Amino acid sequence: MHLLVPSLLLLEYLAFSDSSKWRFEHPHTLYSWKGACVWIPCTYTVLRGKDELEELIVYRNYKYDEATKNFEGLILYNNTKPWKTPDPPGRVQFLGDQRSNCTIHINPVLEEDDGWLGLRMTRTTSKWMEKIDLNISKSPLPLQIQLPPEIQEFREVTLTCLLNFSCPGYNIQLQWSLEGDPGGSLKEHAITSTSLTTQTVSTQSKLTFQPQWMHHGKNLTCQLWDGKAEQMLSKETVLLDVKHAPKEVTTVIENPTRIQEGDTVTLSCNYSSSNPGVTQYIWDFQGSQMKQSHEVLIIQKVAWDTRPVACAACNQWCSWAPIVNLDVQYAPKDVRVQQIIPSSEIRSGDRVRLECTFSSSRPRDVRFFWKKNGIFLKEGKELSFDSISPEDAGNYNCFVNNSVGQTTSEARTLQVLYAPRMLHVAISPKDQVMEGKKAVLTCESDAYPPVFRYAWFDWKNQNLHHYDQMLRLDPVKIQHSGAYRCEATNQLGTVQSPPSTLTVYYSPETIGRRVAVGVGFCLATLLLAFWGVKLQRSWKRIRSQQGLQESSSGQSFFVRKQKVRRAPLSEEPHSLGCYNPVMEDAISYAALRFPAGDNDTPRTGDARTLETEGPSPNTDDTVTYSVLKKSRVGDYENVLPDSPEDEGIHYSELVHLGVGERPLAQEAVEYVTLKH
């Protein structure tokens, strides 16, 4: 229930708002005069809703009252559903219906009706007020004669007499009259029609006829007649402007003497009659038309190829005069240099022949001359080269003269094609550059057509894969020193330049760095040599000590401490030992001699003592060995430091290694005691 009340209010608001989209079609303003009538064609549509019209009120000069929120004004018509037709009909009649037609007829119309009407239309769900302007005058409306933009002689035209008024039941007539036409022959060519639409309400009469030149300046009148009272209500008059072309037009040469090229020629265009007056003149001169406002044409510096001249006098039509020929004397024209041989491009060494030609000359007696780059060459019609060279290239002109004057041809550029020549490498800023600077090598040549590809080569004839005319070395390095060549190519061939040498000097910074490196290298070399000598001496001493322990025959023995009980020393002299008390911290040497057995064979190359004593009496069973003093810091070989033996005594067992079978070991082992 609470939701129903707002919904009803919303429907009421929508019903009486302009959202219903009323749309009307009718003339914006309707015209009439006092005592006549007004017919208002009107249609309407409502885009929302299908209900019919409930009420119609026609106001005159209404206003809207903001206080009462209502319209106020003189009500001319009021009718509600169910619709009733007044009997007798009133001054204002509604001729429409309840769905789309809202046409209104007012008869008679009063002067007070001037202003506007308001059609207040009400439906069940919406309302609308439509405004219609009325223009009511005291006297009949003026007529309007509509003329075409231009009336031409012998051309059919249509003129319109228009009245912004039409009302069924009110009889009016539109009539035409022309000055100088007492018979009224124009009436047969007039057609009257009316228009009663929602766009226009009018009455018009169209007059179609073919005017003559004598109609120009005559008055043409359209009259409005009251058909019932048979009296003229109003009229409109216009002055006919019938135009025709000028008559008897001629071209006259004011200076008929002989004319030479460059003279001033005066021509005039004359005519006998024109209506309207001539406004411009057209001159057909040299194949083009020139328009001007006066009849005289002055030709300054008349051309040699002047064609026949004609003029026309014009208003809206143009009448042309007969043509007039000008006999102009002139110097040779269209002088050209033509290449006869060869017909295509010219290459160095070709045979070339040029010819000087012209198109016309008045008079025809002429002479020929030649120039190259503005310098006179020779007289004659032809210019020949048996074997042309690049130096013959240039701009060639020929000129021809007669009694009137001389004409020079346009310059013909003779282009001689040749392969690149005078090729060389230019070094900038100079060919001696300090490293770190910039050097630019330019391949300069003379060629036509121009060189389209360059190639660069170094002193090793290696392609640098650089194909521009300039080779930029930035920054330049010592490695860039050397000879450079360039290669230039155009459509006719490829040429290589002679080498150009680029010399790159060390910079002061590089020289300083290199000196510093050299001094450092020398110092390092001296230091390494010093330590090398010292290490070599130490190495030799170590090698000399180790050499004494090795047998010259490759035999070896081991000295070790006897871990079993010692056998008593034998009385037999199996070995000899010696003690050198002078050799402290040195090696003690002893010579052992072995008795020769049955299986032993003498051997050569056995080691001898390092002393220079000469050979042993018996080299087959003699071995030199050494015993070192026992160190207190560690074990020497397999001699234990904690042995209860005398620290100065070393026990050694001699193992005899030799070629052949080893003799059986004896129980008794000879020992040598060394005292240090």
C-alpha positions in Angstrom: 0.0 0.0 0.0 2.9 2.3 0.8 4.5 1.5 -2.6 1.3 2.1 -4.6 1.0 5.9 -3.7 4.5 6.8 -5.1 3.8 4.8 -8.2 0.6 6.6 -8.9 2.3 9.9 -8.5 5.1 8.9 -10.9 2.5 7.9 -13.5 0.7 11.2 -13.1 4.0 13.1 -13.6 4.9 11.1 -16.7 1.4 11.6 -18.1 1.5 15.4 -17.9 5.2 15.9 -18.9 6.6 16.5 -22.4 8.1 13.0 -22.3 5.0 11.9 -24.3 6.6 13.5 -27.4 3.9 15.5 -29.1 4.9 16.4 -32.7 3.1 18.9 -34.9 3.4 19.9 -38.6 2.0 23.2 -39.8 3.2 26.4 -41.5 5.2 28.5 -39.2 3.4 31.7 -40.1 0.1 32.2 -42.0 -0.7 35.4 -43.9 -4.1 37.0 -44.5 -5.9 40.3 -44.4 -8.9 41.8 -42.8 -12.1 40.4 -44.1 -10.5 37.4 -45.7 -10.1 33.9 -44.1 -7.3 31.7 -42.8 -6.9 28.1 -43.5 -4.4 26.4 -41.1 -3.3 22.9 -42.3 -2.2 21.0 -39.2 -1.3 17.4 -38.3 0.0 15.9 -35.0 1.3 12.7 -33.6 1.8 11.4 -30.1 4.6 8.9 -29.8 3.5 7.5 -26.5 0.0 6.2 -25.8 -2.9 5.4 -28.1 -5.7 7.3 -26.3 -7.7 9.8 -28.2 -8.0 13.6 -27.9 -10.2 14.6 -25.0 -10.3 18.4 -25.2 -9.2 21.2 -27.6 -9.0 24.9 -26.7 -7.9 27.5 -29.2 -6.5 30.6 -27.6 -5.7 34.0 -29.2 -2.5 35.6 -28.0 -2.3 33.4 -24.9 0.2 33.7 -22.0 1.3 31.3 -19.3 0.6 32.3 -15.8 3.4 31.2 -13.5 1.3 31.7 -10.4 -1.7 29.5 -11.5 0.5 27.3 -13.7 -2.1 27.7 -16.4 -2.6 29.4 -19.8 -4.6 32.6 -20.1 -6.0 34.3 -23.2 -9.1 34.8 -25.4 -10.6 31.5 -26.1 -11.7 31.3 -29.8 -12.8 27.7 -29.7 -13.4 25.1 -27.0 -14.7 21.5 -27.5 -14.5 18.4 -25.4 -15.3 14.7 -25.8 -17.9 13.7 -26.9 -17.2 16.1 -29.7 -20.1 18.3 -30.8 -20.3 20.3 -34.1 -21.7 23.8 -33.4 -24.8 24.7 -35.3 -24.5 27.2 -36.9 -20.7 26.9 -37.3 -18.7 29.6 -35.5 -16.0 31.9 -36.9 -13.4 29.3 -35.8 -13.9 25.8 -37.0 -11.9 22.7 -36.0 -11.7 20.5 -39.1 -9.5 17.8 -37.7 -10.1 14.6 -35.7 -9.1 13.1 -32.4 -6.0 11.2 -33.5 -3.9 13.1 -36.1 -5.6 16.0 -37.9 -5.7 19.5 -36.2 -6.7 21.7 -39.2 -8.4 25.0 -38.3 -10.5 27.4 -40.4 -11.1 31.0 -39.4 -13.6 32.9 -41.5 -13.7 35.9 -41.5 -10.4 36.9 -40.0 -10.2 40.0 -37.9 -7.5 42.5 -37.6 -7.4 41.6 -33.9 -6.4 38.1 -34.8 -2.9 39.3 -35.7 -0.4 37.7 -33.3 -0.5 34.0 -32.5 -2.9 31.2 -31.8 -2.5 28.5 -29.1 -3.9 25.0 -29.5 -4.3 23.5 -26.1 -4.8 19.8 -26.6 -5.5 17.3 -23.8 -5.5 13.6 -23.8 -6.1 11.2 -20.9 -2.4 10.8 -20.2 -0.8 14.1 -21.6 -1.4 17.7 -22.5 0.2 20.1 -25.0 0.1 23.7 -26.1 1.1 24.4 -29.8 1.8 27.9 -31.0 0.9 29.1 -34.5 1.8 32.6 -35.8 -0.7 34.7 -37.7 0.2 37.8 -39.8 -3.0 39.7 -40.4 -2.8 43.0 -42.4 -5.4 45.7 -43.0 -5.1 45.6 -46.8 -4.6 42.6 -49.2 -1.2 41.1 -49.3 1.4 42.3 -51.9 2.3 40.0 -54.8 5.8 38.8 -55.6 7.1 38.3 -59.1 9.9 35.8 -59.3 12.1 36.3 -62.3 14.7 33.9 -63.6 18.4 34.9 -63.1 18.6 36.0 -66.7 16.1 36.6 -69.6 17.7 36.0 -72.9 16.5 36.7 -76.4 14.7 33.7 -78.0 15.1 31.5 -74.9 12.0 30.4 -73.2 11.6 31.6 -69.6 9.1 31.1 -66.8 8.0 33.9 -64.5 6.1 33.3 -61.2 3.6 35.6 -59.5 3.3 34.4 -55.9 0.8 35.2 -53.2 1.4 33.8 -49.7 -2.3 33.2 -49.2 -4.9 30.5 -50.0 -8.2 29.8 -48.4 -10.9 27.5 -49.8 -14.1 29.4 -50.4 -12.4 32.7 -50.9 -12.3 33.3 -54.7 -9.2 35.2 -55.9 -7.5 35.4 -59.4 -4.0 36.3 -60.6 -3.7 38.0 -64.0 -0.6 39.0 -66.2 -0.3 42.1 -68.5 2.7 43.3 -70.6 3.3 46.8 -71.8 2.9 47.1 -75.5 0.6 44.0 -75.7 -2.9 45.4 -75.8 -4.4 42.1 -76.9 -3.4 40.3 -73.7 -1.8 37.4 -75.5 0.2 36.4 -72.3 -3.0 35.2 -70.6 -3.0 32.1 -72.7 0.4 31.2 -71.3 -0.4 31.6 -67.6 -1.2 28.7 -65.2 -2.6 29.4 -61.7 -2.2 26.8 -58.8 -2.7 26.7 -55.0 -0.8 25.0 -52.2 -2.4 24.0 -48.9 0.1 21.8 -47.1 1.7 21.8 -43.7 4.7 23.4 -45.2 3.3 26.2 -47.4 -0.1 27.9 -48.0 0.1 30.0 -51.2 -1.4 30.8 -54.6 0.9 31.2 -57.6 0.6 31.8 -61.4 3.4 30.8 -63.7 3.9 32.6 -67.0 6.0 30.8 -69.7 6.9 32.7 -72.9 9.8 33.4 -75.3 10.9 37.0 -75.0 12.2 39.1 -78.0 14.8 41.8 -78.0 12.0 44.4 -78.3 10.6 43.3 -74.9 13.6 44.8 -73.2 12.6 47.7 -70.9 8.9 46.9 -71.0 6.7 46.6 -67.8 5.3 43.2 -66.8 2.5 43.3 -64.3 0.8 40.7 -62.1 -2.6 41.6 -60.6 -4.7 40.2 -57.7 -8.4 40.2 -58.4 -11.3 39.5 -56.1 -13.4 37.0 -58.2 -16.6 37.8 -56.4 -16.4 41.6 -56.3 -14.5 41.8 -59.7 -12.1 44.3 -58.5 -8.3 44.5 -58.3 -7.0 44.0 -54.8 -3.2 44.5 -55.4 -0.6 44.3 -58.2 3.2 44.0 -58.7 5.2 45.3 -61.7 8.7 44.5 -62.9 10.8 45.9 -65.7 11.9 43.2 -68.2 15.6 43.0 -69.0 15.8 41.0 -72.2 19.4 40.6 -73.3 20.8 40.1 -76.7 24.2 39.9 -78.3 26.1 42.9 -79.9 25.7 43.3 -83.6 28.1 43.9 -86.5 31.3 43.4 -84.6 34.7 44.0 -86.5 38.4 43.9 -85.7 40.4 46.9 -87.0 44.3 47.2 -87.2 45.1 50.8 -86.2 48.7 50.5 -87.6 48.5 48.7 -90.9 52.2 49.2 -91.8 54.7 46.3 -91.9 55.0 44.7 -88.5 58.3 43.3 -87.2 58.7 41.1 -84.1 58.9 43.2 -81.1 56.8 46.1 -82.5 53.7 47.5 -80.7 50.4 46.7 -82.5 47.1 48.4 -81.7 43.8 46.7 -82.5 40.2 47.8 -81.8 36.9 45.9 -81.5 33.9 47.8 -82.8 30.1 47.0 -82.8 26.9 48.7 -84.0 24.3 47.6 -81.4 24.1 45.7 -78.1 21.5 45.2 -75.5 22.5 45.4 -72.7 25.6 47.4 -73.4 28.9 45.6 -73.9 30.5 44.8 -70.6 33.7 43.1 -71.8 35.7 42.2 -74.9 37.3 38.9 -75.6 40.4 38.7 -77.8 41.4 35.5 -79.4 45.1 36.0 -79.5 47.8 33.4 -79.9 45.4 30.5 -79.3 44.1 31.8 -76.0 41.3 34.2 -75.1 42.0 37.4 -73.2 39.1 39.2 -71.5 39.2 43.0 -70.9 36.7 45.8 -70.3 37.7 48.1 -73.1 37.6 47.7 -76.9 41.3 48.4 -77.6 44.0 45.7 -77.6 47.6 46.8 -77.5 50.2 44.1 -78.2 53.5 45.0 -76.8 56.5 43.4 -78.5 54.4 41.3 -80.9 55.6 37.7 -81.2 57.0 36.1 -84.4 54.4 33.3 -84.4 51.4 35.6 -83.9 48.3 33.8 -85.2 45.2 35.5 -86.8 43.5 37.7 -84.3 39.7 38.0 -83.6 37.7 39.9 -81.1 34.2 39.5 -79.6 32.0 42.1 -78.0 30.1 40.6 -75.0 27.3 41.3 -72.6 25.8 37.9 -71.7 26.3 36.8 -75.2 29.3 37.3 -77.4 29.4 38.3 -81.1 32.7 37.5 -82.9 34.3 39.6 -85.6 36.1 38.1 -88.6 39.8 37.2 -88.0 42.6 39.5 -89.0 46.0 38.2 -90.1 49.2 39.9 -88.9 52.3 39.6 -91.2 55.1 39.7 -88.7 58.7 39.7 -89.8 61.0 37.9 -87.3 64.5 36.4 -86.8 65.0 32.6 -87.0 63.1 30.7 -84.5 63.4 27.4 -82.7 67.2 27.2 -83.2 68.5 23.9 -81.8 71.7 21.9 -81.6 71.0 18.4 -82.7 73.4 15.5 -82.2 73.6 13.5 -85.5 76.4 11.0 -84.7 76.2 9.0 -82.5 72.6 8.7 -81.7 73.1 7.6 -78.1 75.7 8.3 -75.4 79.1 9.6 -76.3 82.3 7.8 -75.2 85.8 9.0 -75.3 87.2 8.4 -78.8 83.9 8.4 -80.6 83.3 10.3 -83.8 80.7 13.1 -83.1 78.8 15.4 -85.4 76.5 18.3 -84.3 74.1 20.2 -86.6 72.4 23.6 -86.1 68.7 23.7 -87.1 65.8 26.1 -87.0 62.1 25.8 -87.6 61.3 29.1 -89.5 62.6 32.5 -90.4 61.1 35.5 -92.2 63.1 36.2 -94.3 64.7 32.8 -95.0 68.2 34.0 -95.8 70.3 33.0 -92.7 73.9 32.3 -91.4 75.1 29.9 -88.8 77.8 30.3 -86.0 79.1 28.1 -83.1 80.2 28.7 -79.6 81.5 26.5 -76.8 81.0 27.7 -73.2 80.4 31.2 -74.6 83.6 31.3 -76.7 83.3 31.5 -80.5 84.4 28.4 -82.4 83.5 28.6 -86.1 80.9 29.5 -88.8 78.9 26.8 -90.4 75.9 24.6 -90.0 77.8 21.6 -88.7 80.4 20.9 -86.0 82.4 17.6 -86.1 84.9 15.7 -83.9 86.8 12.9 -85.4 87.9 11.5 -82.0 86.3 13.2 -79.1 88.1 13.5 -75.7 86.8 14.4 -72.2 88.3 17.9 -72.7 85.7 18.4 -75.6 82.8 18.1 -73.1 81.0 21.3 -72.5 78.0 23.5 -73.4 77.6 24.2 -77.1 75.4 26.9 -78.7 74.7 27.8 -82.3 73.1 31.0 -83.4 71.4 31.9 -86.7 70.8 35.5 -88.0 68.9 37.2 -90.8 68.1 40.8 -91.7 65.7 41.1 -88.8 67.9 39.7 -86.0 69.8 36.8 -84.5 68.6 33.9 -82.5 70.8 31.7 -80.2 70.0 28.1 -79.4 69.7 26.7 -75.9 73.0 25.3 -74.7 73.4 21.6 -75.4 75.6 19.9 -72.9 78.0 17.5 -74.6 78.8 14.8 -72.0 81.7 12.5 -72.8 81.8 9.2 -70.9 85.1 7.9 -69.7 86.5 5.5 -67.1 88.1 6.9 -63.9 91.4 8.6 -64.5 94.0 10.6 -62.6 93.2 8.4 -59.6 95.2 9.1 -56.4 94.9 8.9 -52.6 95.0 12.3 -50.8 95.9 12.2 -47.1 94.6 14.8 -44.8 95.8 16.7 -42.9 99.2 15.3 -44.1 100.8 12.0 -44.8 102.8 12.1 -41.4 100.5 11.8 -38.5 101.0 11.2 -34.8 99.2 8.3 -33.2 95.9 9.3 -31.5 95.1 12.0 -34.1 92.8 11.7 -37.1 93.7 10.9 -40.6 91.4 11.0 -43.6 92.3 9.3 -46.8 90.3 10.5 -49.9 90.2 8.7 -53.2 90.2 11.5 -55.8 89.6 10.8 -59.4 88.2 12.3 -62.6 85.4 10.2 -64.2 82.1 10.5 -66.0 79.7 9.1 -65.1 80.8 9.6 -61.5 82.4 6.8 -59.6 79.7 4.7 -57.9 81.9 2.3 -55.9 85.2 2.6 -54.1 87.4 0.0 -52.6 90.5 0.3 -50.3 93.6 -1.8 -50.0 96.5 -1.7 -47.5 100.2 -2.3 -48.1 99.6 -6.1 -48.0 97.1 -5.8 -50.8 94.4 -6.8 -48.5 90.9 -5.5 -49.1 89.8 -3.3 -46.2 86.1 -3.8 -47.1 85.5 -0.1 -47.0 83.6 1.2 -49.9 83.3 5.0 -49.3 85.3 7.6 -51.1 86.9 8.6 -47.8 88.7 6.3 -45.4 88.7 7.8 -41.9 91.2 6.6 -39.3 90.1 8.1 -36.0 92.1 7.6 -33.8 95.0 6.6 -36.0 97.3 3.9 -34.6 100.9 2.8 -35.2 99.5 -0.3 -37.0 97.9 2.0 -39.6 101.3 3.0 -41.0 101.8 1.8 -44.5 100.9 2.3 -48.1 97.3 2.6 -49.1 95.6 2.2 -52.5 92.1 2.8 -53.6 90.0 1.4 -56.5 87.3 3.4 -58.3 84.6 1.9 -60.5 82.0 3.5 -62.8 80.0 2.0 -65.6 83.0 2.1 -68.0 85.6 0.4 -65.9 87.7 0.0 -62.8 91.0 1.7 -62.1 93.5 1.4 -59.1 95.5 4.3 -57.8 99.2 4.2 -57.1 100.0 3.7 -53.4 100.3 6.6 -51.0 102.2 6.1 -47.7 100.8 7.1 -44.4 103.4 7.4 -41.6 102.3 7.3 -38.0 104.7 8.4 -35.3 104.6 7.4 -31.6 103.2 9.9 -29.3 105.3 11.2 -26.3 103.1 9.2 -24.0 103.7 5.9 -25.9 107.5 6.6 -26.0 107.5 7.2 -22.2 105.6 4.0 -21.5 107.9 1.9 -23.8 111.0 3.3 -22.1 109.6 2.5 -18.7 108.8 -1.0 -19.8 112.3 -1.5 -21.3 114.0 -0.4 -18.1 111.8 -2.6 -16.0 112.5 -5.6 -18.3 116.3 -5.1 -18.0 116.1 -4.9 -14.2 114.0 -8.0 -14.1 116.4 -9.8 -16.4 119.4 -8.9 -14.3 117.7 -10.0 -11.1 116.7 -13.3 -12.7 120.2 -13.8 -13.9 121.6 -13.2 -10.5 119.3 -15.7 -8.8 119.8 -18.1 -11.7 123.6 -18.2 -11.2 123.1 -18.6 -7.5 120.6 -21.4 -7.9 122.9 -23.1 -10.5 125.8 -23.1 -8.1 123.7 -24.6 -5.3 122.3 -27.2 -7.7 125.8 -28.2 -8.8 126.9 -28.7 -5.2 123.9 -30.9 -4.5 124.4 -32.9 -7.6 128.1 -33.5 -6.8 127.2 -34.8 -3.4 124.6 -37.2 -4.8 127.0 -38.4 -7.5 129.4 -39.8 -4.9 126.8 -42.2 -3.6 126.1 -43.8 -6.9 128.2 -46.6 -8.4 129.6 -46.0 -11.7 128.3 -49.5 -12.7 124.8 -48.8 -11.6 125.2 -51.1 -8.4 123.8 -49.9 -5.1 123.9 -50.9 -1.5 122.0 -50.1 1.6 123.3 -49.1 5.0 121.2 -50.1 7.9 121.5 -50.8 11.5 122.0 -54.5 12.4 119.0 -55.7 14.3 120.4 -59.1 15.3 123.3 -59.8 17.4 126.6 -58.8 16.1 129.1 -61.4 15.1 132.5 -60.9 16.5 134.8 -59.1 14.3 136.8 -61.4 12.2 140.5 -61.3 12.1 140.4 -61.6 8.4 140.9 -58.4 6.5 137.6 -58.4 4.5 137.2 -54.6 4.4 138.9 -51.5 5.1 137.5 -48.4 6.7 138.8 -45.1 7.5 137.8 -42.2 9.7 138.5 -38.7 8.8 138.2 -36.6 11.9 138.8 -33.5 9.8 135.6 -33.9 7.7 133.0 -32.6 10.0 129.5 -32.5 8.7 130.8 -34.1 5.5 130.7 -37.4 3.8 133.2 -40.1 4.9 134.3 -42.4 2.2 135.5 -46.0 2.5 136.7 -48.5 -0.1 135.5 -52.0 0.1 137.2 -54.8 -1.7 135.4 -58.1 -2.3 137.2 -61.3 -2.9 136.7 -62.7 -6.3 134.5 -65.7 -6.4 134.1 -68.4 -8.8 131.1 -66.9 -10.5 132.2 -63.4 -10.5 133.5 -61.9 -13.7 135.4 -58.7 -13.9 133.2 -55.6 -14.8 134.2 -52.5 -16.4 133.0 -49.0 -15.6 132.8 -49.6 -11.8 132.8 -46.5 -9.8 136.1 -45.1 -8.6 136.8 -42.8 -5.8 136.1 -39.2 -6.4 139.7 -38.5 -5.5 142.3 -38.3 -8.3 144.2 -41.3 -7.0 144.2 -43.4 -10.1 142.7 -46.8 -10.6 142.4 -49.4 -7.8 144.7 -52.4 -8.0 141.7 -54.6 -8.4 138.6 -52.9 -9.9 136.4 -56.0 -9.8 135.6 -56.2 -6.2 136.1 -52.7 -5.0 133.1 -50.4 -4.1 133.2 -46.9 -2.8 130.6 -46.0 -0.2 130.0 -43.3 2.4 128.6 -43.1 5.9 127.1 -39.9 7.3 127.2 -38.8 10.8 124.0 -39.6 12.6 121.8 -36.6 13.0 120.2 -36.0 16.3 117.0 -34.6 14.9 115.8 -37.6 13.1 116.4 -41.0 11.7 118.8 -41.5 8.8 117.3 -44.2 6.7 116.4 -47.0 9.0 118.8 -46.1 11.9 116.6 -45.4 15.0 117.6 -42.3 17.0 116.9 -44.0 20.4 119.3 -46.8 19.8 121.4 -47.4 22.9 124.4 -47.8 20.7 127.0 -45.2 20.5 125.6 -42.1 18.8 128.7 -41.8 16.8 128.6 -45.3 15.5 126.8 -46.3 12.3 126.2 -49.9 11.5 126.1 -50.8 7.8 125.5 -54.0 6.0 126.9 -54.3 2.6 124.8 -55.9 0.0 126.8 -56.8 -3.0 124.8 -56.2 -6.2 126.4 -57.3 -9.4 126.0 -59.1 -12.6 125.4 -62.8 -12.4 124.5 -64.8 -9.4 124.8 -63.3 -6.0 127.1 -65.3 -3.6 125.5 -66.8 -0.7 125.4 -64.5 2.3 127.8 -65.3 5.0 127.0 -65.3 8.6 129.7 -62.9 9.3 129.2 -59.3 8.2 131.9 -56.8 8.3 131.1 -53.6 10.1 132.6 -50.3 9.9 132.6 -47.9 12.7 133.0 -44.3 11.9 133.8 -41.8 14.5 132.7 -38.3 13.8 
